[in-house]
Each structure stands twice: as C-alpha cells, then as structure tokens.
Amino acid sequence: MPKHRVIYFNARGGAEPSRLVLSAAGVDFEDVRFTREEWEIEKRTGKYPFGQLPCLDTDGEMLSQSRAIARYLANEYGLAGKTNLEKAKVDMLNDTFGDLLQGIAKIHFEKDEGKKAELQLEYDKKVATTLAALEKMLIANNGGDGFLVGDGVSLADLAFFAQMECNLSSAADLLDTYPKLKALNARVAGSQHCSMA
Ligand SMILES: N[C@@H](CCC(=O)N[C@@H](CS)C(=O)NCC(=O)O)C(=O)O
C-alpha cells in the first residue's frame, strides 16, 4: 500500500476533497497541517513543486494542484467514475467546485469593501446557477435519489460535500430550495464516506 501524506493548512480548503476520497476509500494517510509560520520555512526547502499547498506526497513523489491531486486519488481508489464519460463528468464537477472555492478565496482576500460586496453578489449568483444546474443533473441521474455521476459515490459527490461545508457555513439555508441536493448532502454526510468532516 503506498503511503500518502496530504499536506495543507489547518483548514478544509483545497485539500478536503482529497482527504475525503482517502477516507471514503478506507485508506490510511497522514493529514499534515502546517501553521502559516511552519509553511514559510517549509516552502523554502524546494520540496513543493510550485511553492503552494495543497500537495500530496506519495512515497516521496510530490504532486501539486488540489484538483489534480483529488482526481489522481479518485482514480487510484475507484472513485473517479467507471467509464471515460463518467470520468469526464466527475472531472467537470470537481473543477466546478474548484471554481466555487476560488470565488470564496477571491472575496476573502479583497481589501476594498465596495469591490468585496460586488464580488459577493456575483458569487451568490454563480452559486445559485450552479446549484440549479446540479439539481437538474442529479434528477436526470436515476431520479435524483442516488449520486451525481453513475450509480455510486464518486469524487463528484465528495467534492460537492466539501464545497457545501464552506458555503453552508455562511448561508445555512442555501440548499433549502434544492431538495435533491440537500438530501444528497445529508446522505454523503451520514455515510462513512465523510468520516473526516
Ligand atoms: N490552483 C492551486 C491554488 C493553490 C493555492 O492558491 N494555495 C494557497 C493556499 S489555498 C497557498 O499555498 N498559499 C500560500 C503560498 O502561496 O505561500 C490549487 O488548487 O492547488
């Protein structure tokens, strides 16, 4: 069994889908969480390909880019979709949740209050369009009582769950108008798939 170390800060952020994939697959891994001070020292070691986190260290092989890492792990442990089309759908959704996470970061780091409010409005619209599209996709897949892609849990559902953890923390009623997504979120949360959450 390879030895994985998921390396990030003490936050869900970009590392959470990868942690959830490993957890859902029942694979032991080291959950390395640097403080900002530790990271400033670590990043100068040259061990991290682009000097950014998250990174995945698998038996000394270091990977960067959160979405690529989650996809790699999902492929390794059978959570990336069964056919090429399912894999493409899983990728599409994994990247969509990456966009939503990036949007939150952009708002967080904006110093100008006016621009921050504009970004927030734009973001809220983007979240609403995304969730409406996802609700439709979920319903189109076996009536909406299963998973986002195919007939079993995949990285798509885990990345959805990880993203909703972020969004629901500032808008608790966000999923109330999307009953199938709300049920999916609860289903994923209640399963062993998300024991990390
Ligand atoms: N596209 C990259 C973005 C990575 C990124 O922006 N990482 C930030 C934290 S979320 C970081 O490492 N910041 C600290 C630094 O650059 O020193 C990914 O998805 O992994």
The ligand as a Gaussian input file, in Angstrom:
#p B3LYP/6-31G(d) Opt

LIG

0 1
 N       -4.610000      26.197000      -8.032000
 C       -3.943000      25.819000      -6.811000
 C       -4.010000      27.001000      -5.854000
 C       -3.119000      26.768000      -4.664000
 C       -3.090000      27.937000      -3.721000
 O       -3.507000      29.065000      -4.044000
 N       -2.607000      27.688000      -2.493000
 C       -2.524000      28.689000      -1.480000
 C       -3.383000      28.334000      -0.278000
 S       -5.053000      27.996000      -0.677000
 C       -1.107000      28.739000      -0.935000
 O       -0.361000      27.776000      -0.992000
 N       -0.749000      29.887000      -0.355000
 C        0.476000      30.036000       0.360000
 C        1.630000      30.429000      -0.504000
 O        1.462000      30.670000      -1.712000
 O        2.721000      30.514000       0.081000
 C       -4.643000      24.579000      -6.216000
 O       -5.847000      24.397000      -6.463000
 O       -3.982000      23.798000      -5.530000

